[in-house]
Amino acid sequence: MLEQFNKAFESRIRLQIMSVLAANESYDFSSLKDLLEVTDGNLASHLKALEKEEYISVNKSFIGRKPNTRYEATQRGLEAFKKHLESLEKLIKQQK
Amino acid sequence: MLEQFNKAFESRIRLQIMSVLAANESYDFSSLKDLLEVTDGNLASHLKALEKEEYISVNKSFIGRKPNTRYEATQRGLEAFKKHLESLEKLIKQQK
């Protein structure tokens, strides 16, 4: 059972973050928050963990005087996420 | 994004426990431990959490003088696990 499950993705919120960032060039914090229906703190802690693993990168800029923080999946993140999904898929197939 | 992800299954080890118990009538502690390659304490904590949710049931008996603890998935556990896998499958399909 040595599939490549990745502890970094062991949460619904992280799975959804990576899935959104895999499907989009980048995504800003508040749009992610609304989409995933999570609190600021909860989202921030998951994003920080993914950033620490270098699975996502952060781009801080200003729109006018308003700070805008955008997130992107890194190549490393997309590859790790793909492997994780493949392991999940294998486990799901075993149930059929 | 209101799939039915279930926090109780948010770990590789719990996914594998449920997958083994879904495929077998019952499984004893030490065989689970070897199969999943986890420590006693780690496995025990995940099993306790699943038991608390009534997703698995525990059967303590003796073989000769040796204690034998067997685990089984409950109907409730199998249904919740099935929904969780369906949510994962939906998320995976979105990536394709």
N, CA and C atoms of all chains as a GROMACS GRO file, in nm:
protein
  576
    1MET      N    1   0.085  -0.120   0.000
    1MET     CA    2   0.000   0.000   0.000
    1MET      C    3   0.088   0.125   0.000
    2LEU      N    4   0.195   0.118  -0.081
    2LEU     CA    5   0.287   0.232  -0.074
    2LEU      C    6   0.253   0.338  -0.178
    3GLU      N    7   0.120   0.359  -0.201
    3GLU     CA    8   0.085   0.466  -0.296
    3GLU      C    9   0.149   0.597  -0.250
    4GLN      N   10   0.140   0.695  -0.336
    4GLN     CA   11   0.207   0.820  -0.301
    4GLN      C   12   0.108   0.920  -0.244
    5PHE      N   13   0.047   0.881  -0.130
    5PHE     CA   14  -0.037   0.978  -0.060
    5PHE      C   15   0.055   1.084  -0.004
    6ASN      N   16   0.007   1.207  -0.007
    6ASN     CA   17   0.092   1.316   0.037
    6ASN      C   18   0.023   1.388   0.153
    7LYS      N   19   0.086   1.386   0.267
    7LYS     CA   20   0.027   1.445   0.388
    7LYS      C   21  -0.014   1.591   0.366
    8ALA      N   22   0.057   1.658   0.274
    8ALA     CA   23   0.029   1.801   0.252
    8ALA      C   24  -0.112   1.818   0.194
    9PHE      N   25  -0.167   1.712   0.137
    9PHE     CA   26  -0.299   1.727   0.073
    9PHE      C   27  -0.408   1.658   0.155
   10GLU      N   28  -0.374   1.624   0.280
   10GLU     CA   29  -0.468   1.546   0.360
   10GLU      C   30  -0.576   1.635   0.422
   11SER      N   31  -0.638   1.716   0.340
   11SER     CA   32  -0.753   1.790   0.393
   11SER      C   33  -0.835   1.839   0.276
   12ARG      N   34  -0.964   1.834   0.299
   12ARG     CA   35  -1.058   1.875   0.194
   12ARG      C   36  -1.020   2.013   0.141
   13ILE      N   37  -0.986   2.103   0.232
   13ILE     CA   38  -0.959   2.241   0.190
   13ILE      C   39  -0.834   2.246   0.102
   14ARG      N   40  -0.730   2.172   0.141
   14ARG     CA   41  -0.608   2.174   0.058
   14ARG      C   42  -0.633   2.109  -0.078
   15LEU      N   43  -0.715   2.004  -0.080
   15LEU     CA   44  -0.749   1.940  -0.207
   15LEU      C   45  -0.818   2.041  -0.298
   16GLN      N   46  -0.910   2.118  -0.237
   16GLN     CA   47  -0.986   2.214  -0.319
   16GLN      C   48  -0.899   2.332  -0.361
   17ILE      N   49  -0.809   2.375  -0.271
   17ILE     CA   50  -0.718   2.484  -0.309
   17ILE      C   51  -0.637   2.442  -0.432
   18MET      N   52  -0.575   2.324  -0.423
   18MET     CA   53  -0.490   2.279  -0.534
   18MET      C   54  -0.574   2.258  -0.660
   19SER      N   55  -0.694   2.209  -0.641
   19SER     CA   56  -0.777   2.184  -0.760
   19SER      C   57  -0.814   2.316  -0.827
   20VAL      N   58  -0.839   2.420  -0.749
   20VAL     CA   59  -0.871   2.552  -0.807
   20VAL      C   60  -0.747   2.610  -0.874
   21LEU      N   61  -0.631   2.598  -0.806
   21LEU     CA   62  -0.509   2.657  -0.861
   21LEU      C   63  -0.457   2.577  -0.980
   22ALA      N   64  -0.496   2.449  -0.987
   22ALA     CA   65  -0.455   2.369  -1.104
   22ALA      C   66  -0.537   2.410  -1.226
   23ALA      N   67  -0.657   2.464  -1.199
   23ALA     CA   68  -0.747   2.495  -1.312
   23ALA      C   69  -0.741   2.644  -1.348
   24ASN      N   70  -0.665   2.721  -1.271
   24ASN     CA   71  -0.658   2.866  -1.297
   24ASN      C   72  -0.514   2.914  -1.291
   25GLU      N   73  -0.486   3.016  -1.370
   25GLU     CA   74  -0.353   3.076  -1.373
   25GLU      C   75  -0.313   3.119  -1.230
   26SER      N   76  -0.406   3.193  -1.168
   26SER     CA   77  -0.385   3.233  -1.028
   26SER      C   78  -0.520   3.269  -0.967
   27TYR      N   79  -0.523   3.283  -0.834
   27TYR     CA   80  -0.650   3.308  -0.766
   27TYR      C   81  -0.621   3.395  -0.645
   28ASP      N   82  -0.708   3.492  -0.622
   28ASP     CA   83  -0.675   3.577  -0.507
   28ASP      C   84  -0.743   3.524  -0.380
   29PHE      N   85  -0.690   3.572  -0.265
   29PHE     CA   86  -0.730   3.520  -0.135
   29PHE      C   87  -0.882   3.526  -0.115
   30SER      N   88  -0.941   3.643  -0.137
   30SER     CA   89  -1.083   3.654  -0.100
   30SER      C   90  -1.172   3.570  -0.192
   31SER      N   91  -1.132   3.556  -0.321
   31SER     CA   92  -1.214   3.471  -0.409
   31SER      C   93  -1.204   3.325  -0.364
   32LEU      N   94  -1.082   3.285  -0.322
   32LEU     CA   95  -1.065   3.148  -0.273
   32LEU      C   96  -1.152   3.128  -0.150
   33LYS      N   97  -1.151   3.228  -0.062
   33LYS     CA   98  -1.225   3.218   0.064
   33LYS      C   99  -1.374   3.198   0.036
   34ASP      N  100  -1.427   3.279  -0.056
   34ASP     CA  101  -1.571   3.267  -0.087
   34ASP      C  102  -1.600   3.132  -0.150
   35LEU      N  103  -1.514   3.093  -0.245
   35LEU     CA  104  -1.539   2.968  -0.320
   35LEU      C  105  -1.539   2.847  -0.226
   36LEU      N  106  -1.441   2.846  -0.133
   36LEU     CA  107  -1.427   2.728  -0.048
   36LEU      C  108  -1.511   2.738   0.079
   37GLU      N  109  -1.568   2.854   0.100
   37GLU     CA  110  -1.654   2.876   0.218
   37GLU      C  111  -1.580   2.842   0.348
   38VAL      N  112  -1.465   2.905   0.364
   38VAL     CA  113  -1.386   2.884   0.487
   38VAL      C  114  -1.353   3.021   0.547
   39THR      N  115  -1.310   3.018   0.673
   39THR     CA  116  -1.274   3.146   0.737
   39THR      C  117  -1.136   3.191   0.689
   40ASP      N  118  -1.108   3.320   0.709
   40ASP     CA  119  -0.976   3.374   0.674
   40ASP      C  120  -0.864   3.290   0.736
   41GLY      N  121  -0.876   3.269   0.868
   41GLY     CA  122  -0.768   3.201   0.942
   41GLY      C  123  -0.745   3.060   0.890
   42ASN      N  124  -0.855   2.991   0.866
   42ASN     CA  125  -0.847   2.852   0.819
   42ASN      C  126  -0.778   2.849   0.683
   43LEU      N  127  -0.823   2.933   0.592
   43LEU     CA  128  -0.764   2.936   0.458
   43LEU      C  129  -0.617   2.976   0.466
   44ALA      N  130  -0.589   3.080   0.546
   44ALA     CA  131  -0.451   3.128   0.554
   44ALA      C  132  -0.357   3.018   0.604
   45SER      N  133  -0.404   2.939   0.701
   45SER     CA  134  -0.313   2.836   0.756
   45SER      C  135  -0.285   2.728   0.652
   46HIS      N  136  -0.387   2.691   0.574
   46HIS     CA  137  -0.364   2.589   0.471
   46HIS      C  138  -0.274   2.642   0.359
   47LEU      N  139  -0.296   2.769   0.320
   47LEU     CA  140  -0.213   2.828   0.215
   47LEU      C  141  -0.068   2.837   0.261
   48LYS      N  142  -0.049   2.870   0.390
   48LYS     CA  143   0.088   2.883   0.442
   48LYS      C  144   0.159   2.747   0.436
   49ALA      N  145   0.085   2.642   0.472
   49ALA     CA  146   0.145   2.508   0.472
   49ALA      C  147   0.182   2.468   0.330
   50LEU      N  148   0.094   2.497   0.234
   50LEU     CA  149   0.124   2.461   0.094
   50LEU      C  150   0.241   2.543   0.041
   51GLU      N  151   0.248   2.670   0.088
   51GLU     CA  152   0.359   2.754   0.045
   51GLU      C  153   0.491   2.703   0.100
   52LYS      N  154   0.486   2.657   0.225
   52LYS     CA  155   0.608   2.606   0.289
   52LYS      C  156   0.662   2.486   0.210
   53GLU      N  157   0.574   2.407   0.153
   53GLU     CA  158   0.614   2.290   0.074
   53GLU      C  159   0.652   2.331  -0.069
   54GLU      N  160   0.642   2.460  -0.096
   54GLU     CA  161   0.666   2.513  -0.231
   54GLU      C  162   0.571   2.448  -0.332
   55TYR      N  163   0.449   2.420  -0.287
   55TYR     CA  164   0.348   2.368  -0.380
   55TYR      C  165   0.265   2.482  -0.441
   56ILE      N  166   0.270   2.598  -0.372
   56ILE     CA  167   0.206   2.718  -0.430
   56ILE      C  168   0.301   2.836  -0.409
   57SER      N  169   0.284   2.939  -0.489
   57SER     CA  170   0.364   3.062  -0.468
   57SER      C  171   0.267   3.178  -0.449
   58VAL      N  172   0.316   3.280  -0.380
   58VAL     CA  173   0.231   3.395  -0.343
   58VAL      C  174   0.282   3.519  -0.415
   59ASN      N  175   0.190   3.599  -0.464
   59ASN     CA  176   0.228   3.723  -0.531
   59ASN      C  177   0.149   3.836  -0.464
   60LYS      N  178   0.224   3.924  -0.395
   60LYS     CA  179   0.157   4.033  -0.323
   60LYS      C  180   0.170   4.161  -0.405
   61SER      N  181   0.059   4.222  -0.436
   61SER     CA  182   0.064   4.348  -0.515
   61SER      C  183  -0.045   4.439  -0.461
   62PHE      N  184  -0.058   4.556  -0.522
   62PHE     CA  185  -0.163   4.651  -0.480
   62PHE      C  186  -0.249   4.686  -0.600
   63ILE      N  187  -0.376   4.689  -0.577
   63ILE     CA  188  -0.467   4.741  -0.680
   63ILE      C  189  -0.513   4.874  -0.624
   64GLY      N  190  -0.458   4.983  -0.681
   64GLY     CA  191  -0.480   5.114  -0.620
   64GLY      C  192  -0.410   5.109  -0.486
   65ARG      N  193  -0.481   5.138  -0.376
   65ARG     CA  194  -0.414   5.132  -0.244
   65ARG      C  195  -0.452   5.001  -0.174
   66LYS      N  196  -0.527   4.915  -0.247
   66LYS     CA  197  -0.574   4.794  -0.180
   66LYS      C  198  -0.478   4.677  -0.204
   67PRO      N  199  -0.433   4.609  -0.098
   67PRO     CA  200  -0.342   4.496  -0.119
   67PRO      C  201  -0.416   4.382  -0.189
   68ASN      N  202  -0.346   4.318  -0.281
   68ASN     CA  203  -0.408   4.203  -0.351
   68ASN      C  204  -0.309   4.087  -0.348
   69THR      N  205  -0.348   3.981  -0.282
   69THR     CA  206  -0.258   3.866  -0.269
   69THR      C  207  -0.308   3.755  -0.359
   70ARG      N  208  -0.226   3.718  -0.456
   70ARG     CA  209  -0.267   3.613  -0.551
   70ARG      C  210  -0.182   3.488  -0.530
   71TYR      N  211  -0.243   3.373  -0.552
   71TYR     CA  212  -0.174   3.245  -0.533
   71TYR      C  213  -0.168   3.170  -0.664
   72GLU      N  214  -0.058   3.098  -0.684
   72GLU     CA  215  -0.043   3.014  -0.803
   72GLU      C  216   0.010   2.878  -0.762
   73ALA      N  217  -0.029   2.774  -0.832
   73ALA     CA  218   0.032   2.643  -0.808
   73ALA      C  219   0.170   2.643  -0.872
   74THR      N  220   0.267   2.583  -0.808
   74THR     CA  221   0.400   2.570  -0.870
   74THR      C  222   0.405   2.439  -0.949
   75GLN      N  223   0.504   2.426  -1.033
   75GLN     CA  224   0.521   2.301  -1.110
   75GLN      C  225   0.531   2.183  -1.012
   76ARG      N  226   0.610   2.203  -0.912
   76ARG     CA  227   0.629   2.103  -0.805
   76ARG      C  228   0.495   2.067  -0.740
   77GLY      N  229   0.414   2.168  -0.716
   77GLY     CA  230   0.283   2.146  -0.653
   77GLY      C  231   0.191   2.068  -0.743
   78LEU      N  232   0.190   2.104  -0.871
   78LEU     CA  233   0.100   2.035  -0.965
   78LEU      C  234   0.139   1.888  -0.978
   79GLU      N  235   0.271   1.862  -0.979
   79GLU     CA  236   0.316   1.722  -0.992
   79GLU      C  237   0.278   1.642  -0.867
   80ALA      N  238   0.303   1.702  -0.752
   80ALA     CA  239   0.272   1.632  -0.626
   80ALA      C  240   0.120   1.607  -0.615
   81PHE      N  241   0.043   1.707  -0.656
   81PHE     CA  242  -0.103   1.695  -0.648
   81PHE      C  243  -0.151   1.584  -0.742
   82LYS      N  244  -0.091   1.579  -0.861
   82LYS     CA  245  -0.129   1.477  -0.960
   82LYS      C  246  -0.103   1.338  -0.902
   83LYS      N  247   0.014   1.321  -0.839
   83LYS     CA  248   0.048   1.189  -0.782
   83LYS      C  249  -0.051   1.155  -0.671
   84HIS      N  250  -0.085   1.255  -0.590
   84HIS     CA  251  -0.178   1.230  -0.479
   84HIS      C  252  -0.313   1.185  -0.533
   85LEU      N  253  -0.360   1.252  -0.636
   85LEU     CA  254  -0.490   1.216  -0.694
   85LEU      C  255  -0.484   1.076  -0.755
   86GLU      N  256  -0.369   1.042  -0.814
   86GLU     CA  257  -0.356   0.908  -0.871
   86GLU      C  258  -0.366   0.802  -0.762
   87SER      N  259  -0.305   0.831  -0.645
   87SER     CA  260  -0.314   0.734  -0.534
   87SER      C  261  -0.458   0.722  -0.487
   88LEU      N  262  -0.526   0.835  -0.478
   88LEU     CA  263  -0.666   0.831  -0.434
   88LEU      C  264  -0.749   0.752  -0.535
   89GLU      N  265  -0.721   0.777  -0.664
   89GLU     CA  266  -0.796   0.710  -0.770
   89GLU      C  267  -0.776   0.558  -0.760
   90LYS      N  268  -0.650   0.518  -0.728
   90LYS     CA  269  -0.621   0.374  -0.718
   90LYS      C  270  -0.700   0.315  -0.602
   91LEU      N  271  -0.702   0.389  -0.492
   91LEU     CA  272  -0.775   0.338  -0.374
   91LEU      C  273  -0.925   0.328  -0.407
   92ILE      N  274  -0.976   0.428  -0.477
   92ILE     CA  275  -1.120   0.427  -0.513
   92ILE      C  276  -1.149   0.308  -0.603
   93LYS      N  277  -1.060   0.285  -0.699
   93LYS     CA  278  -1.083   0.174  -0.795
   93LYS      C  279  -1.086   0.041  -0.722
   94GLN      N  280  -1.003   0.030  -0.616
   94GLN     CA  281  -1.002  -0.098  -0.541
   94GLN      C  282  -1.139  -0.127  -0.479
   95GLN      N  283  -1.218  -0.024  -0.458
   95GLN     CA  284  -1.349  -0.046  -0.393
   95GLN      C  285  -1.451  -0.100  -0.492
   96LYS      N  286  -1.420  -0.085  -0.621
   96LYS     CA  287  -1.523  -0.120  -0.722
   96LYS      C  288  -1.528  -0.271  -0.743
   97MET      N  289  -1.907   2.404  -0.420
   97MET     CA  290  -1.808   2.302  -0.382
   97MET      C  291  -1.855   2.232  -0.254
   98LEU      N  292  -1.986   2.203  -0.251
   98LEU     CA  293  -2.036   2.145  -0.126
   98LEU      C  294  -2.038   1.993  -0.131
   99GLU      N  295  -1.930   1.932  -0.195
   99GLU     CA  296  -1.927   1.786  -0.196
   99GLU      C  297  -1.929   1.736  -0.051
  100GLN      N  298  -1.946   1.607  -0.038
  100GLN     CA  299  -1.956   1.553   0.097
  100GLN      C  300  -1.823   1.499   0.144
  101PHE      N  301  -1.723   1.587   0.149
  101PHE     CA  302  -1.596   1.545   0.210
  101PHE      C  303  -1.622   1.526   0.357
  102ASN      N  304  -1.558   1.425   0.412
  102ASN     CA  305  -1.583   1.393   0.552
  102ASN      C  306  -1.451   1.402   0.627
  103LYS      N  307  -1.448   1.493   0.723
  103LYS     CA  308  -1.324   1.518   0.798
  103LYS      C  309  -1.270   1.390   0.860
  104ALA      N  310  -1.360   1.296   0.891
  104ALA     CA  311  -1.317   1.172   0.958
  104ALA      C  312  -1.227   1.091   0.867
  105PHE      N  313  -1.232   1.118   0.736
  105PHE     CA  314  -1.152   1.037   0.643
  105PHE      C  315  -1.034   1.116   0.588
  106GLU      N  316  -1.007   1.231   0.651
  106GLU     CA  317  -0.903   1.319   0.598
  106GLU      C  318  -0.764   1.272   0.637
  107SER      N  319  -0.737   1.146   0.613
  107SER     CA  320  -0.598   1.104   0.632
  107SER      C  321  -0.577   0.974   0.557
  108ARG      N  322  -0.459   0.965   0.503
  108ARG     CA  323  -0.424   0.846   0.422
  108ARG      C  324  -0.452   0.721   0.502
  109ILE      N  325  -0.416   0.724   0.630
  109ILE     CA  326  -0.430   0.601   0.711
  109ILE      C  327  -0.578   0.566   0.729
  110ARG      N  328  -0.661   0.667   0.754
  110ARG     CA  329  -0.804   0.635   0.771
  110ARG      C  330  -0.865   0.588   0.641
  111LEU      N  331  -0.822   0.647   0.530
  111LEU     CA  332  -0.872   0.601   0.399
  111LEU      C  333  -0.838   0.454   0.379
  112GLN      N  334  -0.714   0.419   0.418
  112GLN     CA  335  -0.671   0.280   0.395
  112GLN      C  336  -0.739   0.185   0.494
  113ILE      N  337  -0.762   0.231   0.618
  113ILE     CA  338  -0.833   0.147   0.715
  113ILE      C  339  -0.972   0.114   0.660
  114MET      N  340  -1.043   0.219   0.617
  114MET     CA  341  -1.181   0.196   0.570
  114MET      C  342  -1.180   0.112   0.444
  115SER      N  343  -1.080   0.132   0.361
  115SER     CA  344  -1.076   0.055   0.236
  115SER      C  345  -1.052  -0.093   0.266
  116VAL      N  346  -0.968  -0.121   0.365
  116VAL     CA  347  -0.942  -0.261   0.403
  116VAL      C  348  -1.068  -0.320   0.467
  117LEU      N  349  -1.133  -0.242   0.557
  117LEU     CA  350  -1.250  -0.296   0.627
  117LEU      C  351  -1.371  -0.306   0.535
  118ALA      N  352  -1.368  -0.226   0.426
  118ALA     CA  353  -1.479  -0.236   0.330
  118ALA      C  354  -1.464  -0.363   0.247
  119ALA      N  355  -1.340  -0.409   0.235
  119ALA     CA  356  -1.314  -0.525   0.148
  119ALA      C  357  -1.306  -0.655   0.228
  120ASN      N  358  -1.313  -0.645   0.362
  120ASN     CA  359  -1.301  -0.764   0.446
  120ASN      C  360  -1.408  -0.766   0.554
  121GLU      N  361  -1.451  -0.884   0.592
  121GLU     CA  362  -1.550  -0.902   0.698
  121GLU      C  363  -1.501  -0.829   0.824
  122SER      N  364  -1.376  -0.862   0.860
  122SER     CA  365  -1.314  -0.794   0.976
  122SER      C  366  -1.163  -0.807   0.963
  123TYR      N  367  -1.089  -0.733   1.044
  123TYR     CA  368  -0.942  -0.734   1.035
  123TYR      C  369  -0.886  -0.712   1.173
  124ASP      N  370  -0.782  -0.784   1.207
  124ASP     CA  371  -0.732  -0.763   1.344
  124ASP      C  372  -0.623  -0.657   1.344
  125PHE      N  373  -0.599  -0.605   1.466
  125PHE     CA  374  -0.510  -0.489   1.485
  125PHE      C  375  -0.373  -0.512   1.423
  126SER      N  376  -0.310  -0.624   1.455
  126SER     CA  377  -0.170  -0.640   1.411
  126SER      C  378  -0.161  -0.658   1.259
  127SER      N  379  -0.261  -0.723   1.199
  127SER     CA  380  -0.255  -0.736   1.052
  127SER      C  381  -0.273  -0.599   0.987
  128LEU      N  382  -0.362  -0.517   1.047
  128LEU     CA  383  -0.381  -0.382   0.993
  128LEU      C  384  -0.250  -0.304   1.004
  129LYS      N  385  -0.186  -0.320   1.120
  129LYS     CA  386  -0.062  -0.246   1.146
  129LYS      C  387   0.044  -0.280   1.041
  130ASP      N  388   0.058  -0.411   1.016
  130ASP     CA  389   0.160  -0.454   0.917
  130ASP      C  390   0.124  -0.403   0.778
  131LEU      N  391  -0.004  -0.420   0.744
  131LEU     CA  392  -0.048  -0.384   0.609
  131LEU      C  393  -0.027  -0.234   0.581
  132LEU      N  394  -0.060  -0.152   0.682
  132LEU     CA  395  -0.056  -0.007   0.659
  132LEU      C  396   0.080   0.052   0.693
  133GLU      N  397   0.164  -0.031   0.752
  133GLU     CA  398   0.300   0.013   0.789
  133GLU      C  399   0.296   0.138   0.877
  134VAL      N  400   0.223   0.128   0.986
  134VAL     CA  401   0.215   0.239   1.082
  134VAL      C  402   0.248   0.186   1.222
  135THR      N  403   0.275   0.280   1.312
  135THR     CA  404   0.306   0.238   1.449
  135THR      C  405   0.176   0.203   1.522
  136ASP      N  406   0.190   0.130   1.634
  136ASP     CA  407   0.074   0.095   1.718
  136ASP      C  408  -0.007   0.219   1.752
  137GLY      N  409   0.066   0.319   1.808
  137GLY     CA  410  -0.003   0.438   1.859
  137GLY      C  411  -0.078   0.512   1.750
  138ASN      N  412  -0.012   0.524   1.633
  138ASN     CA  413  -0.073   0.595   1.521
  138ASN      C  414  -0.202   0.524   1.477
  139LEU      N  415  -0.191   0.391   1.458
  139LEU     CA  416  -0.307   0.315   1.415
  139LEU      C  417  -0.418   0.322   1.521
  140ALA      N  418  -0.380   0.306   1.648
  140ALA     CA  419  -0.479   0.306   1.756
  140ALA      C  420  -0.556   0.438   1.758
  141SER      N  421  -0.484   0.549   1.736
  141SER     CA  422  -0.554   0.679   1.745
  141SER      C  423  -0.653   0.695   1.631
  142HIS      N  424  -0.616   0.648   1.511
  142HIS     CA  425  -0.709   0.659   1.397
  142HIS      C  426  -0.829   0.566   1.417
  143LEU      N  427  -0.802   0.445   1.467
  143LEU     CA  428  -0.913   0.351   1.490
  143LEU      C  429  -1.009   0.406   1.595
  144LYS      N  430  -0.952   0.471   1.699
  144LYS     CA  431  -1.038   0.524   1.806
  144LYS      C  432  -1.129   0.634   1.749
  145ALA      N  433  -1.072   0.718   1.662
  145ALA     CA  434  -1.150   0.828   1.603
  145ALA      C  435  -1.263   0.771   1.517
  146LEU      N  436  -1.232   0.668   1.439
  146LEU     CA  437  -1.335   0.608   1.352
  146LEU      C  438  -1.441   0.539   1.435
  147GLU      N  439  -1.397   0.481   1.549
  147GLU     CA  440  -1.492   0.414   1.637
  147GLU      C  441  -1.586   0.515   1.700
  148LYS      N  442  -1.531   0.629   1.738
  148LYS     CA  443  -1.610   0.733   1.804
  148LYS      C  444  -1.722   0.781   1.709
  149GLU      N  445  -1.692   0.781   1.579
  149GLU     CA  446  -1.791   0.822   1.478
  149GLU      C  447  -1.888   0.708   1.446
  150GLU      N  448  -1.864   0.593   1.510
  150GLU     CA  449  -1.942   0.472   1.481
  150GLU      C  450  -1.928   0.431   1.334
  151TYR      N  451  -1.810   0.456   1.278
  151TYR     CA  452  -1.784   0.411   1.140
  151TYR      C  453  -1.722   0.271   1.141
  152ILE      N  454  -1.664   0.234   1.257
  152ILE     CA  455  -1.614   0.096   1.271
  152ILE      C  456  -1.657   0.045   1.408
  153SER      N  457  -1.661  -0.088   1.423
  153SER     CA  458  -1.690  -0.144   1.555
  153SER      C  459  -1.575  -0.236   1.594
  154VAL      N  460  -1.558  -0.255   1.724
  154VAL     CA  461  -1.445  -0.332   1.776
  154VAL      C  462  -1.496  -0.458   1.845
  155ASN      N  463  -1.426  -0.566   1.822
  155ASN     CA  464  -1.466  -0.692   1.886
  155ASN      C  465  -1.343  -0.747   1.957
  156LYS      N  466  -1.350  -0.748   2.093
  156LYS     CA  467  -1.234  -0.796   2.170
  156LYS      C  468  -1.259  -0.939   2.214
  157SER      N  469  -1.166  -1.028   2.178
  157SER     CA  470  -1.184  -1.168   2.220
  157SER      C  471  -1.046  -1.223   2.254
  158PHE      N  472  -1.040  -1.352   2.292
  158PHE     CA  473  -0.912  -1.415   2.323
  158PHE      C  474  -0.893  -1.537   2.233
  159ILE      N  475  -0.774  -1.550   2.183
  159ILE     CA  476  -0.739  -1.675   2.113
  159ILE      C  477  -0.641  -1.744   2.208
  160GLY      N  478  -0.693  -1.851   2.276
  160GLY     CA  479  -0.614  -1.909   2.385
  160GLY      C  480  -0.607  -1.802   2.491
  161ARG      N  481  -0.487  -1.769   2.536
  161ARG     CA  482  -0.477  -1.663   2.639
  161ARG      C  483  -0.438  -1.530   2.575
  162LYS      N  484  -0.431  -1.532   2.437
  162LYS     CA  485  -0.384  -1.410   2.371
  162LYS      C  486  -0.503  -1.322   2.331
  163PRO      N  487  -0.500  -1.192   2.369
  163PRO     CA  488  -0.611  -1.104   2.331
  163PRO      C  489  -0.611  -1.082   2.179
  164ASN      N  490  -0.730  -1.081   2.121
  164ASN     CA  491  -0.739  -1.057   1.976
  164ASN      C  492  -0.846  -0.952   1.952
  165THR      N  493  -0.802  -0.839   1.900
  165THR     CA  494  -0.897  -0.728   1.878
  165THR      C  495  -0.925  -0.718   1.729
  166ARG      N  496  -1.051  -0.736   1.692
  166ARG     CA  497  -1.089  -0.730   1.550
  166ARG      C  498  -1.177  -0.610   1.524
  167TYR      N  499  -1.159  -0.554   1.404
  167TYR     CA  500  -1.236  -0.435   1.368
  167TYR      C  501  -1.324  -0.464   1.249
  168GLU      N  502  -1.440  -0.401   1.245
  168GLU     CA  503  -1.531  -0.415   1.130
  168GLU      C  504  -1.585  -0.279   1.092
  169ALA      N  505  -1.611  -0.259   0.964
  169ALA     CA  506  -1.677  -0.135   0.922
  169ALA      C  507  -1.825  -0.149   0.957
  170THR      N  508  -1.888  -0.043   1.002
  170THR     CA  509  -2.032  -0.046   1.028
  170THR      C  510  -2.103  -0.002   0.900
  171GLN      N  511  -2.235  -0.024   0.897
  171GLN     CA  512  -2.313   0.019   0.779
  171GLN      C  513  -2.297   0.170   0.761
  172ARG      N  514  -2.306   0.239   0.870
  172ARG     CA  515  -2.290   0.385   0.874
  172ARG      C  516  -2.153   0.425   0.818
  173GLY      N  517  -2.052   0.348   0.856
  173GLY     CA  518  -1.915   0.378   0.811
  173GLY      C  519  -1.900   0.357   0.661
  174LEU      N  520  -1.958   0.246   0.613
  174LEU     CA  521  -1.946   0.215   0.470
  174LEU      C  522  -2.016   0.322   0.386
  175GLU      N  523  -2.132   0.367   0.436
  175GLU     CA  524  -2.206   0.470   0.360
  175GLU      C  525  -2.129   0.602   0.358
  176ALA      N  526  -2.078   0.641   0.473
  176ALA     CA  527  -2.003   0.768   0.481
  176ALA      C  528  -1.878   0.759   0.394
  177PHE      N  529  -1.812   0.644   0.398
  177PHE     CA  530  -1.689   0.627   0.320
  177PHE      C  531  -1.720   0.635   0.171
  178LYS      N  532  -1.832   0.574   0.133
  178LYS     CA  533  -1.872   0.574  -0.009
  178LYS      C  534  -1.894   0.719  -0.055
  179LYS      N  535  -1.964   0.797   0.027
  179LYS     CA  536  -1.990   0.938  -0.010
  179LYS      C  537  -1.859   1.014  -0.020
  180HIS      N  538  -1.769   0.988   0.074
  180HIS     CA  539  -1.639   1.058   0.073
  180HIS      C  540  -1.564   1.027  -0.056
  181LEU      N  541  -1.563   0.899  -0.094
  181LEU     CA  542  -1.491   0.860  -0.216
  181LEU      C  543  -1.557   0.923  -0.339
  182GLU      N  544  -1.689   0.934  -0.334
  182GLU     CA  545  -1.759   0.996  -0.449
  182GLU      C  546  -1.718   1.142  -0.462
  183SER      N  547  -1.702   1.211  -0.349
  183SER     CA  548  -1.660   1.352  -0.355
  183SER      C  549  -1.518   1.361  -0.410
  184LEU      N  550  -1.433   1.270  -0.365
  184LEU     CA  551  -1.295   1.270  -0.415
  184LEU      C  552  -1.294   1.244  -0.565
  185GLU      N  553  -1.378   1.148  -0.606
  185GLU     CA  554  -1.384   1.111  -0.747
  185GLU      C  555  -1.428   1.232  -0.830
  186LYS      N  556  -1.525   1.309  -0.775
  186LYS     CA  557  -1.576   1.426  -0.848
  186LYS      C  558  -1.463   1.528  -0.863
  187LEU      N  559  -1.388   1.546  -0.756
  187LEU     CA  560  -1.279   1.644  -0.760
  187LEU      C  561  -1.173   1.599  -0.861
  188ILE      N  562  -1.146   1.469  -0.862
  188ILE     CA  563  -1.044   1.416  -0.955
  188ILE      C  564  -1.091   1.436  -1.099
  189LYS      N  565  -1.220   1.411  -1.121
  189LYS     CA  566  -1.273   1.422  -1.259
  189LYS      C  567  -1.262   1.566  -1.306
  190GLN      N  568  -1.277   1.661  -1.213
  190GLN     CA  569  -1.267   1.803  -1.252
  190GLN      C  570  -1.128   1.834  -1.308
  191GLN      N  571  -1.031   1.757  -1.270
  191GLN     CA  572  -0.893   1.786  -1.314
  191GLN      C  573  -0.870   1.738  -1.456
  192LYS      N  574  -0.960   1.654  -1.504
  192LYS     CA  575  -0.933   1.590  -1.635
  192LYS      C  576  -0.973   1.684  -1.747
   0.00000   0.00000   0.00000
